[in-house]
Structures are given as C-alpha cells and as structure tokens.
C-alpha cells in the first residue's frame, strides 16, 4: 500500500504561506480605523492593534502549510464579514470579553455546578 501526498490548498511552501499570512495581517491592520469608527468600539487603535497582534501570535507556532492556508482563508472570510457589515458590534467585542465562566465539560464539574 502506497501513501499519497496531500497537496496544499494555495501555498506550495512555507514562505508562500507566511507571505499570505502577512498580507492578511496588513489587511486587518489597514482596516482597524474603519472598524473602530463603524462599529463604535470603545477601544483605541493601539488596543485594537495589540489585540490583532495577540491573535496572530496565538497561531505563530503552526508550521504545516495546509493549516496556515486554512487559517488565512478563514481570516479573509472574517475580514470580508467585518467590512461588509455582516458582523455586529458584539461579534467584534467577543475578542476582548471571552466567556468569564467556561461551561463545565465533564460529569463532576457539571454536577458541582448544578448543570444537567
């Protein structure tokens, strides 16, 4: 039985994927003033830029080209949703306010929390 190599989505090598990720970062960076003004976010540009940097650094350890391409595609989809006003203010603010009390996952945690 022979194994098959899976072709990447868009990028042939890591440098192409990195270039696409940096292009996405720049596109978001350029749209930050528009996002703040249109969605009336109670944050300044510096806070938004730090949050953008934080979200990109969260995935900086990924080296698989296919996963990077997938994340870049998802990022461009989210950017389009933001610029086309398909997302609302609370969608934007969820990046600053994650769920304070995560839902219990296992049986004992659910039991102690009183959740069925």
PyMOL commands that set and color helices and strands:
alter all, ss='L'
color gray80, all
select helices_A, chain A and resi 14-39+45-58+65-83+89-93+107-113
alter helices_A, ss='H'
color red, helices_A
deselect
rebuild
show_as cartoon
